Amino acid sequence: MASCWTYAISSLSANYIYVGLCNDAQARIARHQGGRERTTRPYRPFVVLITEEYVDRTNARTREKYLKSGVGKDYLRGIRDKL
């Protein structure tokens, strides 16, 4: 069964947290770090806040939506601020 990942990365150069969904978290985060994603290119480099694996896209999308909400972003800021 194919897995799906939800991940969050935080910019080390700006106050910016990006939350995404993908099939291969390691490759996707490497694309962000390498500047190959237009939306995150100006905010490089990044630190990984979380990567979570789900059995299907529906569950991963539900978690992604939560992490993009106000409460979810507060949760991620809490993780970032402890680093």
C-alpha positions as semicolon CSV with decimal commas, in nm:
position;residue;x (nm);y (nm);z (nm)
1;M;0,000;0,000;0,000
2;A;0,134;0,343;-0,094
3;S;0,200;0,583;0,188
4;C;0,156;0,957;0,191
5;W;0,350;1,209;0,397
6;T;0,264;1,537;0,564
7;Y;0,562;1,756;0,647
8;A;0,646;2,100;0,782
9;I;0,966;2,296;0,729
10;S;1,072;2,626;0,880
11;S;1,292;2,888;0,720
12;L;1,618;2,970;0,896
13;S;1,630;3,312;0,725
14;A;1,272;3,437;0,772
15;N;0,961;3,386;0,984
16;Y;0,811;3,132;0,743
17;I;0,670;2,783;0,794
18;Y;0,569;2,569;0,496
19;V;0,336;2,269;0,529
20;G;0,310;2,017;0,247
21;L;0,186;1,678;0,138
22;C;0,374;1,431;-0,082
23;N;0,455;1,067;-0,156
24;D;0,830;1,093;-0,077
25;A;0,907;1,337;0,205
26;Q;1,285;1,306;0,182
27;A;1,291;1,389;-0,189
28;R;1,037;1,667;-0,154
29;I;1,225;1,838;0,129
30;A;1,547;1,810;-0,073
31;R;1,368;1,995;-0,357
32;H;1,280;2,275;-0,117
33;Q;1,638;2,293;0,017
34;G;1,779;2,293;-0,336
35;G;1,563;2,585;-0,448
36;R;1,368;2,376;-0,698
37;E;1,030;2,487;-0,560
38;R;0,930;2,839;-0,664
39;T;0,710;2,911;-0,361
40;T;0,980;2,835;-0,103
41;R;1,296;2,935;-0,292
42;P;1,331;3,281;-0,129
43;Y;1,311;3,136;0,222
44;R;1,595;2,883;0,208
45;P;1,757;2,717;0,401
46;F;1,506;2,517;0,604
47;V;1,493;2,301;0,912
48;V;1,247;2,011;0,919
49;L;0,988;2,047;1,193
50;I;0,787;1,728;1,136
51;T;0,738;1,445;0,890
52;E;0,440;1,217;0,943
53;E;0,352;0,909;0,739
54;Y;-0,007;0,810;0,667
55;V;-0,152;0,504;0,494
56;D;-0,360;0,711;0,253
57;R;-0,384;1,058;0,105
58;T;-0,715;1,136;0,278
59;N;-0,566;1,111;0,627
60;A;-0,252;1,296;0,524
61;R;-0,463;1,575;0,372
62;T;-0,669;1,605;0,690
63;R;-0,350;1,649;0,892
64;E;-0,208;1,896;0,638
65;K;-0,523;2,108;0,663
66;Y;-0,497;2,108;1,042
67;L;-0,130;2,211;1,034
68;K;-0,216;2,498;0,797
69;S;-0,486;2,626;1,033
70;G;-0,421;2,886;1,301
71;V;-0,407;2,626;1,577
72;G;-0,182;2,404;1,366
73;K;0,058;2,689;1,288
74;D;0,075;2,770;1,660
75;Y;0,166;2,405;1,724
76;L;0,442;2,423;1,462
77;R;0,574;2,753;1,600
78;G;0,601;2,584;1,938
79;I;0,816;2,309;1,785
80;R;1,027;2,564;1,594
81;D;1,083;2,781;1,901
82;K;1,223;2,483;2,095
83;L;1,491;2,415;1,833
